[in-house]
Amino acid sequence: MPSQLLFECLSEEIPSRMHGLAVTQAKNYIVTNFSKNNIKFKLVEVYITARRIVLFVKDLDTSLVKNNEIKGPNVNAGQDALEGFLKKNKKNKEDLLTRKINGEDFYFIKKNSDSFDIKTFIKSQLEEMFKNFSWPKSMRWGEKKERWIRPIKSILCMLDNEVIPVSFAGITASNITSGHRFLSKDEFLIIRSPADYLEVLEENNVILNQDKRKKCIVDQINKFAQDHSLQLEKNEYLLNELTGLVEWPIVLFGKVNQEKSVELPKEVVLSIINTQQKYLALGDGHKIFYFATVVNVKNNRVIKGYEKILEARLADAQFLISQDKKHDLDYYVNKLDSILFHTSLGSVKEKVKRITAVSKYIAIWIPHASLIKVERTAHLAKADLATSMVREFPELQGIMGGHYAQEDEEIVESIIEHYKPIGPEQECPKTPSAIAVSLADKMDSLVGLVIAGEKASGSYDQFGLRRMSIGIIRIILENNLHIPIKLFIDKSTSLYSRTTSGIIVNKKQLVFEFLLERFKSIVKKENISPDIVNSILCQESINDLSIAKEQIDILSDYLNLPEGRKVHDIYKRVGNIVNKAIKDSKDNDSKSYRKRLLLDHQEIELANYAVSAYKNIKQTMKNHHFKAALDELVGFAPFVDQFMNNVKINCDSNVLRKNRLALLIKIISIFHLVANFSMLKVK
């Protein structure tokens, strides 16, 4: 009968921001190591609360391991690998067996089947998991040498109704745990079997399932919001953080002092409530009237204290705004020379000069853009970085600039929007001035940081190079802009060449390739085959991302049509002949074909159509009529078929053979005017 494994580590409070990493790590460890040792199970579930991490392995097969052999290194591996394998398993070379896997030979050794014990295995694996668990921060406590996120209180580990004596940091597992710190009926809870665990915890005010706790919080907030005709201001990150702070969610609601908040922008009030106080906000869409927080114990005095703290924060914000408003934004622009953009790239004031120049340059490709408004927006966009409010609330940069600006409505909106999009879900700026300044700002940062030697590798991207690149591409695509990206990069790079003393600025190609990689990742999310994307983007002429995206979409749809498959078949037929002929020939010199050597009428007709098709395709591609260019390629079909069926390429005459091969190479080059069809994998 399948068994159930329950493991719990009870500790002091685990920071909620580390919950997701811990759950993933624990689950991956168990699944990997159990599977590696051929331990059969139905499901692994990992739960985490503020005080405990819990692991369930359901329907565990506790019989002896059916696979009685241990896989070793490849037979071609080095002697060190083989000796290490034998030493680890305490075997000699005489014990080695060979088995073939996927056509390759590997060493194996037999296990001593009577030595395997599931309880010993579970104990050793969990203790190993404890030792190797990677927390972003960990600590030691008392005289213990072992490290964990917080001091461990107890360990529980049971296989069915039997305790597995897992030991770590001087604590040995038992079948005893604790419920809610304040609300539990009993100080200690005895667990008879894994099946009883969840029920016993809930009876003692612990909701183990993260999603269930989250739903409990949302339900309480929604009921309050409905009763007061309000709505919750969405903040999924904060909601998840609050879910991780408690084991039995109790939601308290407090009032936002309207007298203290009436003159404050909604974004300021939200920033104080969400960021500083870690409360959720409820309002009517214009104003915030209540806040919600999650606690362990209900106490009216607690919420009164929270309200007083919030009032003080709001009063501080009013004071800072009143101080900021003593000067206009031009005053703060002059203060930007004291704020460093990057140690190698100068101050923010220097950056403002660059983005002003670049935004004016690219404005000519942005419909309805006013150079006067673009210049003014670029000049003021970063001014609020020098204000007291933004120094206190960095997340309000741009928003406070728009609040302080006494300018045209489009300029005010553009100052606010020019940081967008910050994340993949945030909408892109729409006003012409905001588009110009946002693009210039992001490109300036991207180019500058690449010049300064900053990189994004793996998960490390300290300066958000990927985020900036994706922002540039999204703005261009979503607004259907036709900005020549290479000229855009050139302009931005040229401004750094005068300000980055000693820094090599010849990194334009690196920036272009980095942008193309982000462009590919965006397009591939639309389920477009990578080979189609690469067949368009590999061309040196790529300079307009909106046109490239349009071509990718058209080619993707076209290849699913009979005409598209015909184009690919023609290319493949010609390509196969050319590739084979070049491979077999010692002379790889591919000169242009000569008309006087075209003897058969089939090759003359093919050559004539090639001349016509070349001119037509060049013109249609220049006019961005991509589908018309593809249709033109379909016209090759009858001429290619006639040529292949009636003209002998590998004829006795070496001169004629080379000339006919050159004609086919010319046809291949005409196809490449449209896309690199050799990269396509059409089924």
DOTORZA-380058 format. One line per 4 residues: their letters; for each residue x negated, y, z of C-alpha. Coordinates in nm, 3 decimals. Layout:
BEGIN
A) X Y Z; ...
//
This chain:
BEGIN
MPSQ) 0.000 0.000 0.000; -0.142 0.345 -0.093; -0.272 0.553 0.197; -0.249 0.924 0.281
LLFE) -0.553 1.129 0.384; -0.512 1.445 0.593; -0.795 1.681 0.678; -0.774 2.014 0.863
CLSE) -1.041 2.259 0.975; -0.905 2.509 1.230; -1.113 2.822 1.282; -1.093 3.187 1.369
EIPS) -0.945 3.417 1.102; -1.055 3.351 0.744; -1.055 3.674 0.533; -0.769 3.651 0.283
RMHG) -0.987 3.769 -0.007; -1.182 3.442 0.025; -0.881 3.211 0.023; -0.865 3.147 -0.351
LAVT) -1.234 3.058 -0.375; -1.211 2.822 -0.077; -0.909 2.636 -0.216; -1.070 2.590 -0.559
QAKN) -1.401 2.478 -0.411; -1.249 2.221 -0.171; -1.023 2.073 -0.437; -1.300 2.049 -0.698
YIVT) -1.534 1.883 -0.448; -1.288 1.610 -0.350; -1.162 1.543 -0.703; -1.516 1.526 -0.844
NFSK) -1.667 1.303 -0.577; -1.372 1.069 -0.542; -1.349 1.029 -0.921; -1.724 0.978 -0.954
NNIK) -1.699 0.687 -0.711; -1.389 0.545 -0.881; -1.165 0.613 -0.580; -0.811 0.618 -0.712
FKLV) -0.559 0.878 -0.589; -0.239 1.037 -0.715; -0.274 1.399 -0.604; -0.505 1.635 -0.416
EVYI) -0.345 1.937 -0.247; -0.533 2.211 -0.065; -0.364 2.473 0.153; -0.511 2.767 0.340
TARR) -0.384 3.011 0.601; -0.549 3.277 0.814; -0.677 3.011 1.055; -0.702 2.679 0.875
IVLF) -0.792 2.505 0.553; -0.600 2.181 0.494; -0.656 1.898 0.249; -0.409 1.626 0.149
VKDL) -0.508 1.330 -0.069; -0.191 1.142 -0.160; -0.155 0.776 -0.258; -0.520 0.695 -0.200
DTSL) -0.633 0.346 -0.302; -0.827 0.217 -0.002; -0.918 -0.117 -0.159; -1.277 -0.198 -0.254
VKNN) -1.408 -0.010 -0.553; -1.318 -0.207 -0.863; -1.616 -0.088 -1.058; -1.897 -0.272 -0.885
EIKG) -2.178 -0.099 -1.077; -2.357 0.233 -1.040; -2.454 0.420 -1.356; -2.812 0.538 -1.384
PNVN) -3.024 0.738 -1.631; -3.052 0.683 -2.006; -3.301 0.411 -2.096; -3.501 0.678 -2.282
AGQD) -3.521 0.901 -1.975; -3.852 0.966 -1.803; -4.011 0.731 -1.550; -3.947 0.981 -1.268
ALEG) -3.570 0.970 -1.329; -3.568 0.590 -1.318; -3.779 0.570 -1.002; -3.559 0.828 -0.831
FLKK) -3.247 0.630 -0.922; -3.393 0.308 -0.780; -3.519 0.476 -0.464; -3.182 0.642 -0.397
NKKN) -3.000 0.312 -0.423; -3.275 0.105 -0.255; -3.318 -0.127 -0.554; -3.605 -0.268 -0.760
KEDL) -3.662 -0.281 -1.137; -3.551 -0.647 -1.132; -3.201 -0.528 -1.030; -3.157 -0.313 -1.341
LTRK) -2.890 -0.386 -1.602; -2.825 -0.204 -1.932; -2.485 -0.103 -2.062; -2.395 0.077 -2.387
INGE) -2.186 0.397 -2.354; -2.088 0.594 -2.666; -2.363 0.419 -2.864; -2.638 0.491 -2.608
DFYF) -2.800 0.256 -2.356; -2.793 0.339 -1.982; -2.932 0.166 -1.677; -2.690 0.025 -1.419
IKKN) -2.729 -0.156 -1.088; -2.480 -0.368 -0.901; -2.330 -0.244 -0.576; -2.315 -0.459 -0.268
SDSF) -1.936 -0.485 -0.271; -1.912 -0.598 0.089; -2.096 -0.282 0.205; -1.841 -0.033 0.079
DIKT) -1.599 0.100 0.339; -1.344 0.371 0.251; -1.350 0.523 0.602; -1.726 0.558 0.600
FIKS) -1.708 0.700 0.250; -1.445 0.963 0.349; -1.643 1.059 0.660; -1.966 1.107 0.468
QLEE) -1.798 1.301 0.184; -1.618 1.545 0.416; -1.928 1.602 0.626; -2.123 1.667 0.305
MFKN) -1.854 1.912 0.194; -1.890 2.100 0.524; -2.268 2.127 0.481; -2.254 2.242 0.119
FSWP) -1.947 2.467 0.135; -2.031 2.805 -0.017; -1.865 3.109 0.143; -1.944 3.463 0.017
KSMR) -2.042 3.530 0.379; -2.094 3.281 0.659; -2.207 3.285 1.022; -2.351 3.081 1.306
WGEK) -2.202 3.089 1.655; -2.320 2.992 2.001; -2.627 2.771 1.975; -2.503 2.597 1.660
KERW) -2.731 2.578 1.356; -2.450 2.502 1.112; -2.279 2.786 0.927; -1.911 2.846 0.845
IRPI) -1.696 3.145 0.755; -1.586 3.183 1.119; -1.636 2.978 1.439; -1.460 2.641 1.410
KSIL) -1.209 2.552 1.683; -1.118 2.196 1.588; -1.123 1.937 1.311; -0.843 1.695 1.231
CMLD) -0.891 1.401 0.995; -0.660 1.104 0.955; -0.625 0.817 0.712; -0.266 0.709 0.766
NEVI) -0.240 0.686 1.148; -0.612 0.630 1.212; -0.859 0.906 1.297; -1.171 0.940 1.080
PVSF) -1.444 1.081 1.312; -1.575 1.353 1.080; -1.832 1.561 1.268; -1.965 1.912 1.205
AGIT) -2.118 2.184 1.424; -2.084 1.966 1.734; -1.710 1.910 1.680; -1.571 1.564 1.607
ASNI) -1.238 1.518 1.434; -0.931 1.403 1.625; -0.555 1.392 1.566; -0.495 1.710 1.765
TSGH) -0.429 2.057 1.620; -0.271 2.387 1.723; 0.032 2.575 1.599; 0.086 2.952 1.571
RFLS) -0.145 3.145 1.800; 0.142 3.331 1.973; 0.468 3.161 1.872; 0.384 2.790 1.905
KDEF) 0.587 2.589 2.158; 0.284 2.389 2.273; -0.083 2.475 2.298; -0.191 2.145 2.145
LIIR) -0.005 1.934 1.888; -0.059 1.562 1.843; -0.024 1.440 1.484; 0.087 1.075 1.461
SPAD) 0.044 1.047 1.081; -0.015 1.274 0.779; 0.356 1.251 0.694; 0.445 1.428 1.022
YLEV) 0.192 1.709 0.986; 0.390 1.966 0.782; 0.705 1.923 0.990; 0.517 1.955 1.321
LEEN) 0.345 2.274 1.202; 0.666 2.439 1.083; 0.832 2.356 1.415; 0.546 2.549 1.573
NVIL) 0.569 2.850 1.340; 0.305 2.770 1.079; 0.399 2.779 0.709; 0.114 2.600 0.540
NQDK) 0.208 2.654 0.174; 0.080 2.989 0.043; 0.361 3.029 -0.210; 0.624 2.959 0.057
RKKC) 0.475 3.225 0.288; 0.468 3.472 0.000; 0.832 3.402 -0.086; 0.924 3.451 0.280
IVDQ) 0.764 3.798 0.274; 0.926 3.896 -0.058; 1.270 3.778 0.056; 1.255 3.993 0.370
INKF) 1.142 4.297 0.171; 1.405 4.248 -0.102; 1.685 4.227 0.156; 1.571 4.551 0.320
AQDH) 1.528 4.722 -0.019; 1.877 4.615 -0.128; 2.034 4.738 0.196; 1.870 5.081 0.155
SLQL) 1.906 5.111 -0.227; 1.528 5.114 -0.274; 1.276 4.916 -0.477; 0.937 4.767 -0.396
EKNE) 0.637 4.932 -0.561; 0.461 4.632 -0.715; 0.115 4.550 -0.586; 0.046 4.179 -0.637
YLLN) -0.310 4.197 -0.506; -0.201 4.349 -0.174; 0.095 4.111 -0.147; -0.143 3.815 -0.181
ELTG) -0.377 3.967 0.076; -0.093 4.013 0.328; 0.021 3.655 0.263; -0.321 3.535 0.371
LVEW) -0.326 3.735 0.696; -0.055 3.543 0.881; 0.077 3.190 0.931; 0.437 3.288 1.007
PIVL) 0.525 3.611 0.820; 0.721 3.874 1.009; 0.781 4.189 0.803; 0.812 4.523 0.982
FGKV) 0.940 4.839 0.812; 0.840 5.193 0.895; 0.950 5.535 0.771; 0.732 5.765 0.565
NQEK) 0.745 6.118 0.708; 0.898 6.319 0.425; 0.781 6.651 0.569; 0.420 6.534 0.554
SVEL) 0.455 6.381 0.207; 0.689 6.620 0.023; 0.407 6.821 -0.140; 0.191 6.518 -0.220
PKEV) 0.194 6.345 -0.560; 0.348 5.998 -0.545; 0.014 5.843 -0.647; -0.154 6.000 -0.341
VLSI) 0.109 5.864 -0.104; 0.081 5.520 -0.265; -0.297 5.525 -0.240; -0.284 5.605 0.132
INTQ) -0.018 5.340 0.199; -0.167 5.064 -0.021; -0.542 5.123 -0.005; -0.607 5.278 0.333
QKYL) -0.329 5.128 0.544; -0.270 4.801 0.353; 0.108 4.852 0.354; 0.354 4.781 0.076
ALGD) 0.563 5.081 -0.032; 0.936 5.116 -0.098; 1.090 5.409 -0.285; 1.347 5.523 -0.537
GHKI) 1.103 5.549 -0.828; 1.014 5.912 -0.750; 0.945 5.925 -0.378; 0.824 5.677 -0.117
FYFA) 1.058 5.648 0.185; 0.949 5.333 0.369; 0.649 5.108 0.406; 0.636 4.736 0.488
TVVN) 0.366 4.543 0.668; 0.326 4.182 0.778; 0.251 4.095 1.141; 0.224 3.791 1.368
VKNN) 0.455 3.921 1.641; 0.754 4.152 1.618; 0.710 4.461 1.835; 0.883 4.797 1.780
RVIK) 0.596 4.983 1.946; 0.365 4.846 1.677; 0.562 5.003 1.394; 0.581 5.338 1.578
GYEK) 0.204 5.334 1.602; 0.174 5.257 1.231; 0.404 5.549 1.148; 0.189 5.791 1.353
ILEA) -0.129 5.673 1.184; 0.033 5.717 0.841; 0.153 6.069 0.933; -0.204 6.163 1.024
RLAD) -0.335 6.025 0.695; -0.074 6.219 0.496; -0.157 6.538 0.687; -0.527 6.486 0.606
AQFL) -0.441 6.449 0.237; -0.237 6.771 0.242; -0.530 6.955 0.397; -0.777 6.821 0.138
ISQD) -0.549 6.921 -0.148; -0.505 7.270 -0.007; -0.883 7.307 0.012; -0.931 7.175 -0.343
KKHD) -0.674 7.417 -0.482; -0.879 7.716 -0.371; -1.075 7.672 -0.695; -0.979 7.585 -1.053
LDYY) -1.113 7.282 -1.240; -1.381 7.482 -1.422; -1.538 7.547 -1.080; -1.562 7.174 -1.017
VNKL) -1.709 7.109 -1.363; -2.012 7.312 -1.257; -2.046 7.092 -0.948; -2.080 6.775 -1.155
DSIL) -2.457 6.819 -1.197; -2.492 6.704 -0.834; -2.316 6.370 -0.908; -2.536 6.100 -1.061
FHTS) -2.394 5.894 -1.349; -2.689 5.652 -1.363; -3.050 5.680 -1.247; -3.174 5.651 -1.607
LGSV) -2.896 5.852 -1.772; -2.865 6.174 -1.578; -2.571 6.346 -1.408; -2.198 6.339 -1.474
KEKV) -2.225 6.694 -1.609; -2.460 6.570 -1.882; -2.214 6.291 -1.953; -1.933 6.549 -1.993
KRIT) -2.138 6.729 -2.258; -2.186 6.405 -2.449; -1.823 6.291 -2.438; -1.714 6.640 -2.545
AVSK) -1.932 6.613 -2.857; -1.830 6.252 -2.933; -1.457 6.308 -2.875; -1.459 6.605 -3.116
YIAI) -1.645 6.389 -3.369; -1.398 6.098 -3.365; -1.092 6.326 -3.342; -1.096 6.357 -3.722
WIPH) -0.985 5.990 -3.742; -0.706 6.033 -3.486; -0.376 6.155 -3.636; -0.241 6.486 -3.499
ASLI) -0.545 6.545 -3.278; -0.614 6.911 -3.197; -0.987 6.985 -3.168; -0.915 7.264 -2.920
KVER) -0.714 7.034 -2.692; -0.959 6.747 -2.730; -1.252 6.972 -2.637; -1.069 7.118 -2.336
TAHL) -0.960 6.773 -2.215; -1.314 6.637 -2.244; -1.451 6.939 -2.057; -1.212 6.894 -1.763
AKAD) -1.168 6.514 -1.759; -1.434 6.445 -1.495; -1.394 6.765 -1.293; -1.194 6.605 -1.013
LATS) -1.492 6.380 -0.926; -1.631 6.681 -0.738; -1.309 6.745 -0.542; -1.260 6.645 -0.178
MVRE) -0.957 6.430 -0.258; -1.135 6.208 -0.511; -1.439 6.176 -0.287; -1.202 6.044 -0.018
FPEL) -0.983 5.845 -0.261; -1.199 5.739 -0.561; -0.906 5.544 -0.710; -0.729 5.880 -0.772
QGIM) -0.986 6.009 -1.024; -0.804 6.143 -1.326; -0.474 6.162 -1.137; -0.593 6.447 -0.916
GGHY) -0.748 6.621 -1.218; -0.407 6.617 -1.385; -0.243 6.741 -1.065; -0.486 7.033 -1.030
AQED) -0.504 7.130 -1.400; -0.320 7.446 -1.502; -0.326 7.360 -1.871; -0.117 7.261 -2.169
EEIV) 0.108 6.957 -2.101; -0.086 6.734 -2.343; -0.417 6.825 -2.178; -0.279 6.749 -1.831
ESII) -0.146 6.412 -1.946; -0.472 6.334 -2.125; -0.683 6.404 -1.816; -0.471 6.152 -1.625
EHYK) -0.473 5.891 -1.902; -0.832 5.904 -2.021; -0.948 5.627 -1.784; -0.693 5.384 -1.928
PIGP) -0.685 5.094 -1.988; -0.860 4.976 -1.672; -0.726 4.620 -1.679; -0.596 4.385 -1.949
EQEC) -0.234 4.453 -1.852; -0.252 4.833 -1.830; -0.115 5.025 -2.125; -0.347 5.225 -2.350
PKTP) -0.338 5.606 -2.380; -0.101 5.734 -2.648; -0.155 6.111 -2.676; -0.418 6.215 -2.937
SAIA) -0.638 6.400 -2.688; -0.629 6.115 -2.437; -0.720 5.863 -2.708; -1.018 6.069 -2.824
VSLA) -1.157 6.135 -2.477; -1.093 5.782 -2.352; -1.278 5.631 -2.650; -1.564 5.879 -2.619
DKMD) -1.596 5.822 -2.244; -1.605 5.443 -2.273; -1.843 5.440 -2.571; -2.076 5.685 -2.398
SLVG) -2.090 5.462 -2.090; -2.132 5.143 -2.295; -2.411 5.282 -2.514; -2.585 5.451 -2.223
LVIA) -2.582 5.147 -1.998; -2.709 4.920 -2.277; -2.988 5.170 -2.346; -3.068 5.169 -1.972
GEKA) -3.109 4.791 -1.989; -2.793 4.691 -1.804; -2.643 4.358 -1.910; -2.336 4.144 -1.864
SGSY) -2.427 3.780 -1.822; -2.203 3.500 -1.700; -1.967 3.630 -1.435; -2.203 3.917 -1.352
DQFG) -2.093 4.248 -1.498; -2.171 4.510 -1.236; -2.098 4.811 -1.456; -1.793 4.668 -1.634
LRRM) -1.947 4.653 -1.983; -1.690 4.394 -2.095; -1.403 4.598 -1.954; -1.519 4.912 -2.137
SIGI) -1.565 4.722 -2.465; -1.221 4.564 -2.444; -1.075 4.907 -2.362; -1.232 5.059 -2.677
IRII) -1.104 4.776 -2.896; -0.753 4.776 -2.747; -0.716 5.153 -2.794; -0.824 5.126 -3.158
LENN) -0.602 4.827 -3.239; -0.291 4.930 -3.045; -0.296 5.279 -3.197; -0.387 5.143 -3.544
LHIP) -0.686 5.376 -3.573; -0.933 5.355 -3.860; -1.246 5.478 -3.685; -1.572 5.355 -3.846
IKLF) -1.716 5.178 -3.545; -2.078 5.190 -3.664; -2.064 5.569 -3.710; -1.899 5.593 -3.369
IDKS) -2.189 5.402 -3.210; -2.446 5.604 -3.408; -2.302 5.934 -3.287; -2.299 5.826 -2.924
TSLY) -2.651 5.685 -2.945; -2.787 5.998 -3.111; -2.685 6.210 -2.811; -2.883 5.988 -2.575
SRTT) -3.199 6.009 -2.785; -3.243 6.365 -2.662; -3.174 6.294 -2.294; -3.326 5.954 -2.216
SGII) -3.696 6.029 -2.197; -3.906 5.720 -2.254; -3.601 5.498 -2.313; -3.582 5.310 -2.642
VNKK) -3.252 5.400 -2.808; -3.272 5.159 -3.101; -3.001 4.933 -2.954; -2.712 5.022 -3.182
QLVF) -2.693 4.672 -3.329; -2.681 4.523 -2.979; -2.382 4.744 -2.889; -2.208 4.659 -3.217
EFLL) -2.254 4.284 -3.164; -2.134 4.313 -2.804; -1.816 4.487 -2.925; -1.762 4.223 -3.194
ERFK) -1.783 3.945 -2.935; -1.514 4.116 -2.725; -1.310 4.169 -3.043; -1.329 3.795 -3.113
SIVK) -1.215 3.709 -2.762; -0.911 3.939 -2.798; -0.811 3.794 -3.136; -0.861 3.432 -3.028
KENI) -0.609 3.482 -2.746; -0.348 3.513 -3.022; -0.413 3.147 -3.112; -0.596 3.235 -3.434
SPDI) -0.856 2.976 -3.529; -1.214 3.089 -3.449; -1.337 2.991 -3.795; -1.090 3.234 -3.957
VNSI) -1.207 3.513 -3.725; -1.573 3.440 -3.799; -1.515 3.422 -4.177; -1.404 3.787 -4.172
LCQE) -1.635 3.929 -3.906; -1.956 3.778 -4.048; -1.948 4.023 -4.338; -2.190 4.315 -4.321
SIND) -1.920 4.552 -4.445; -1.720 4.521 -4.119; -1.680 4.871 -3.983; -1.305 4.922 -3.931
LSIA) -1.166 4.698 -3.655; -0.802 4.768 -3.742; -0.859 4.655 -4.102; -1.056 4.352 -3.982
KEQI) -0.768 4.255 -3.753; -0.520 4.297 -4.039; -0.736 4.080 -4.267; -0.765 3.809 -4.001
DILS) -0.385 3.802 -3.956; -0.322 3.789 -4.334; -0.583 3.515 -4.391; -0.446 3.308 -4.103
DYLN) -0.094 3.318 -4.250; -0.217 3.278 -4.611; -0.404 2.955 -4.542; -0.079 2.794 -4.430
LPEG) 0.076 2.860 -4.772; 0.023 2.650 -5.088; -0.163 2.943 -5.247; -0.400 2.963 -4.951
RKVH) -0.478 2.594 -4.960; -0.537 2.623 -5.335; -0.790 2.906 -5.283; -0.973 2.698 -5.025
DIYK) -0.972 2.389 -5.251; -1.119 2.587 -5.541; -1.396 2.725 -5.320; -1.468 2.383 -5.173
RVGN) -1.489 2.219 -5.515; -1.728 2.482 -5.651; -1.924 2.495 -5.326; -1.981 2.121 -5.317
IVNK) -2.127 2.125 -5.670; -2.350 2.424 -5.595; -2.475 2.289 -5.260; -2.555 1.948 -5.406
AIKD) -2.729 2.095 -5.708; -2.942 2.328 -5.497; -3.026 2.047 -5.257; -3.135 1.815 -5.538
SKDN) -3.325 2.082 -5.727; -3.685 2.167 -5.650; -3.633 2.509 -5.806; -3.409 2.713 -5.574
DSKS) -3.442 3.034 -5.773; -3.080 3.148 -5.829; -3.101 3.410 -6.106; -2.792 3.562 -6.269
YRKR) -2.643 3.362 -6.550; -2.703 3.476 -6.913; -2.403 3.518 -7.140; -2.589 3.402 -7.453
LLLD) -2.639 3.060 -7.292; -2.264 3.008 -7.236; -2.180 2.762 -7.517; -1.853 2.581 -7.433
HQEI) -1.533 2.783 -7.447; -1.439 2.664 -7.093; -1.748 2.821 -6.940; -1.702 3.135 -7.150
ELAN) -1.342 3.170 -7.026; -1.454 3.111 -6.666; -1.726 3.375 -6.700; -1.483 3.627 -6.854
YAVS) -1.233 3.573 -6.574; -1.514 3.609 -6.319; -1.604 3.952 -6.461; -1.241 4.063 -6.446
AYKN) -1.183 3.913 -6.100; -1.498 4.079 -5.961; -1.382 4.426 -6.069; -1.025 4.371 -5.946
IKQT) -1.128 4.229 -5.610; -1.381 4.505 -5.548; -1.108 4.762 -5.612; -0.838 4.587 -5.408
MKNH) -1.075 4.540 -5.112; -1.173 4.907 -5.136; -0.802 4.998 -5.125; -0.749 4.752 -4.835
HFKA) -0.508 4.534 -5.034; -0.635 4.211 -4.883; -0.350 3.986 -4.990; -0.387 4.105 -5.351
ALDE) -0.754 4.004 -5.336; -0.656 3.658 -5.214; -0.399 3.629 -5.493; -0.671 3.719 -5.742
LVGF) -0.877 3.424 -5.621; -0.586 3.190 -5.695; -0.630 3.282 -6.063; -0.963 3.097 -6.067
APFV) -0.784 2.760 -6.035; -0.714 2.676 -6.403; -1.051 2.808 -6.524; -1.247 2.619 -6.259
DQFM) -1.052 2.298 -6.329; -1.116 2.325 -6.703; -1.484 2.395 -6.645; -1.531 2.106 -6.404
NNVK) -1.338 1.861 -6.619; -1.499 1.946 -6.954; -1.843 2.096 -6.894; -2.135 1.881 -6.786
INCD) -2.342 2.081 -6.538; -2.627 1.833 -6.497; -2.692 1.817 -6.870; -3.018 1.722 -7.037
SNVL) -3.112 2.085 -7.097; -3.276 2.230 -6.788; -3.202 2.583 -6.914; -2.829 2.516 -6.959
RKNR) -2.808 2.337 -6.622; -2.961 2.635 -6.440; -2.736 2.880 -6.624; -2.417 2.689 -6.542
LALL) -2.525 2.660 -6.181; -2.586 3.036 -6.174; -2.233 3.093 -6.305; -2.087 2.885 -6.019
IKII) -2.305 3.071 -5.769; -2.158 3.396 -5.907; -1.807 3.262 -5.848; -1.900 3.174 -5.487
SIFH) -2.023 3.532 -5.439; -1.689 3.667 -5.566; -1.506 3.459 -5.302; -1.740 3.603 -5.040
LVAN) -1.627 3.954 -5.130; -1.304 3.858 -4.953; -1.421 3.624 -4.674; -1.688 3.365 -4.606
FSML) -1.484 3.060 -4.704; -1.769 2.824 -4.614; -1.680 2.881 -4.247; -1.315 2.778 -4.287
KVK) -1.194 2.443 -4.163; -0.861 2.402 -4.339; -0.689 2.070 -4.274
//
